[in-house]
Amino acid sequence: MSYPLSSLLQVWTCSNTWHHVSPIIADAESLNDCIFSLLRTLDGDQIANVASVLWCLWQRRNDNVWNNVEKPPQLSLNMATGYIRQSQVACKHFHSSTTTRALPNNTIPRWMKPELGFIKCNVDASISSEARQFMLGGCICNSNGEFMLARTSFSHGNIPAAEAEASSFLAAAHWVSQMGLTHVIFKLDCTQLYDSLRSNRHKNSK
């Protein structure tokens, strides 16, 4: 089902980013080419704005298709930018805490290639207390770290962060299973969920 072009342009116009992205979109040969051209060309703040718009467009499309609802563009953008701000605050807090602890270089987390024949699926969740929603996300990359597939979904309610992460992991597991993928390494950033999964695995092995 298609989504009206006029609605797409409304969102881009409200975000004040259209003049930055329209030349790049015009020259792009594919969606992937467009996204990575934006990442190479724009600065950090502009990329954050574009990410907000893309999230907003996807959410508005889902609301329109599945719920027959079309929210005002500015309301959708405010929700999207709220998620971006939460992410920026969390990243700033993480970097300041690791700097304070003065971790040695060999303890800084680094991306590692999966074993031959495996792919990686990064799983994450985002919570908006104001909107009483939480977002579930999964991103699949190949053994060279190159983007393959991504998926997001939304649920209503305010739940603890660990439960949101667990819901995201469960949704991602169902997703890769439906696609018939078997050699998948899931990347989690929730220590509580990771420890719980390892504990259950240890109990089941006895």
Protein Blocks (a to p, Z undefined) as FASTA:
>chain_A
ZZdfklmmmmmmmnopmmmmmmmmmmpcbfklmmmmmmmmmcfklmmmmmmmmmmmmmmm
mmmmmnopacdfklmmmmmmmmmmmmmmmmmmmmmmmmmnopafklgccdddddehiacd
dddddddfklopacdddddddfkopafbdcddddeddddfklmmmmmmmmmmmmmmmnop
abdcdddfbfklmmmmmmmmmmmmZZ
